[in-house]
Amino acid sequence: MPNNVDTPTEEALVPVHVDHLLLDGELAAENAWCVSYDAVNLPEQRPAFVPLTLWQANKQDEELAPLLLSDTELNAELAAELNPLPAVAIDFPSFTDGRGYSIARLLRERFEYAGEVRAVGDVLVDQLDYMRRCGFNAMALRDDQHPEDALRLLNSFSVRYQTDVEERQALFERRLATSE
């Protein structure tokens, strides 16, 4: 029988624990959270980020938090459900998949989410500055990424031209305001 490409492999269902976590611009001393992509079974490891539907069915478990896959449609109803939570993870299945940036930016700007927004999955050091500008304050690095490089690259830009979730005015607008 042919393997269905939509069915995750057993290996993909094993909870993932990442050693290198950047939190609020610094290397976190520890990362207690694991990430489970299994949408049916709760992981034994806790605390855990689990797929949205599994979290919704088990909201009473305070050791679980939602994992938003890149195809999650973020609407006002879902945002209201997420807003009181202390943490949400957004998956990057591939570093070329940019939908997670949009989800984070919508959470922060449109829906005013104030908790931790964590990037998980295929997270590379050269994405970190963009992630932070879109609203991520926690990034779980892929295992082959070096945390020293991540910290250096995360702080490599002192001035940005465009707006982001922290800076609402473009550089030219800031310059105009100071010249008046």
Secondary structure in CASP SS format (residue, H / E / C, confidence):
PFRMAT SS
TARGET T0000
AUTHOR 0000-0000-0000
METHOD secondary structure of the structure
MODEL  1
M C 1.00
P C 1.00
N C 1.00
N C 1.00
V C 1.00
D C 1.00
T C 1.00
P C 1.00
T C 1.00
E H 1.00
E H 1.00
A H 1.00
L H 1.00
V C 1.00
P C 1.00
V E 1.00
H E 1.00
V C 1.00
D C 1.00
H C 1.00
L E 1.00
L E 1.00
L E 1.00
D C 1.00
G C 1.00
E E 1.00
L E 1.00
A C 1.00
A C 1.00
E C 1.00
N C 1.00
A C 1.00
W C 1.00
C E 1.00
V E 1.00
S C 1.00
Y C 1.00
D C 1.00
A C 1.00
V C 1.00
N C 1.00
L C 1.00
P C 1.00
E C 1.00
Q C 1.00
R C 1.00
P C 1.00
A E 1.00
F E 1.00
V E 1.00
P E 1.00
L H 1.00
T H 1.00
L H 1.00
W H 1.00
Q H 1.00
A H 1.00
N C 1.00
K C 1.00
Q C 1.00
D C 1.00
E C 1.00
E C 1.00
L E 1.00
A E 1.00
P E 1.00
L E 1.00
L E 1.00
L C 1.00
S C 1.00
D C 1.00
T C 1.00
E C 1.00
L C 1.00
N C 1.00
A H 1.00
E H 1.00
L H 1.00
A H 1.00
A H 1.00
E H 1.00
L H 1.00
N C 1.00
P C 1.00
L C 1.00
P C 1.00
A E 1.00
V E 1.00
A E 1.00
I E 1.00
D E 1.00
F E 1.00
P C 1.00
S C 1.00
F C 1.00
T C 1.00
D C 1.00
G C 1.00
R H 1.00
G H 1.00
Y H 1.00
S H 1.00
I H 1.00
A H 1.00
R H 1.00
L H 1.00
L H 1.00
R H 1.00
E H 1.00
R H 1.00
F C 1.00
E C 1.00
Y C 1.00
A C 1.00
G C 1.00
E E 1.00
V E 1.00
R E 1.00
A E 1.00
V E 1.00
G E 1.00
D C 1.00
V C 1.00
L C 1.00
V H 1.00
D H 1.00
Q H 1.00
L H 1.00
D H 1.00
Y H 1.00
M H 1.00
R H 1.00
R H 1.00
C H 1.00
G C 1.00
F C 1.00
N C 1.00
A E 1.00
M E 1.00
A E 1.00
L C 1.00
R C 1.00
D C 1.00
D C 1.00
Q C 1.00
H C 1.00
P H 1.00
E H 1.00
D H 1.00
A H 1.00
L H 1.00
R H 1.00
L H 1.00
L H 1.00
N C 1.00
S C 1.00
F C 1.00
S C 1.00
V C 1.00
R C 1.00
Y C 1.00
Q C 1.00
T C 1.00
D C 1.00
V C 1.00
E C 1.00
E C 1.00
R C 1.00
Q C 1.00
A C 1.00
L H 1.00
F H 1.00
E H 1.00
R H 1.00
R H 1.00
L H 1.00
A H 1.00
T H 1.00
S H 1.00
E C 1.00
END
